[in-house]
Amino acid sequence: MNDLYSFIYRGVLSEEALDKVGRHRRRHFGAEEAREMHKSLCYDLLEPEALADAQRMSAVYVAIHAFENIVRHLVVKAMADHHGEDWWLKVPDRIRKTVATRMSEDAKFRWHGARGTSEMNYCDFSDLSSIVVTNWVAFEDILANLEWAKAVLSTLEKSRNTTMHGGILVKEDVERIGMNIRDWIRQTG
């Protein structure tokens, strides 16, 4: 029995030591955190039908959110690989100006969390496509076909905007999102 306690205690000490040196844990959203969030957001006061629609669309939101950030990471990596540290200067002027304005506005409201820490966090979904198009040479080996890449991003942007602005997608739209995400992931590997 002492061996079991010793083993468990060493495990607890190891976990604490890993946390102290800055171990990165995978983020997981569990049932308890969901219950707390529902309570904080006053779910009990919301109309059941509106809440049910929102919960259905939340699965779509999660997929699109994750996809959008995958594209952001791809854009940053491809641009940095091709243009080096000053890759942001190769982004269209219009986007850089909008991003600078958004970052400046965010900085004024320190009481609210920021979108992120880099310029890419302040780009619209459509900006990602514009960056790819205007810097195609940086993406050609990864995406292979400009028209295909633009079509995928355009289609997903339409569904994204519907979802993010309170709309409800039909089954075919949801399936199209999944197909486009799958194809993009297979292509970018």
C-alpha angles and dihedrals in degrees: 000000000000089000090057093050091046091050093049093045091051088051092052091048091049091051091051092048092051090050092050093055091052104264112187111229122200110255114242128182107212137185094263093052089047091053091050092048092049089052093048091048094049095239088168090067096052124095109264095227093050090046092050092051090048092049091052091050092046089076089055091046091053093052094046093044091052092045093049091053091047088055091048090054091047091051093050093047096045093045093047092046092051103034103024128223094333093057092124088070088064091061113102114273093238091059094045091052093048091047092049090051092049093048090049091050092048091052090058092060102057090161089069126065116256125239090246145299103276137057090250090067088063097051120104119236089253089054090063090060091047091052091051093048096047092046099036093145089067092053104034096095092048103040099026096195123054096196091051092049092049091048093051093047093045093050093047091046090057092052091042093054093048091050096042092050098053100270127141119231123213122234094262091054091050091049090049090053090053093047092050093047091049093049093047093050092048091050097046092039 
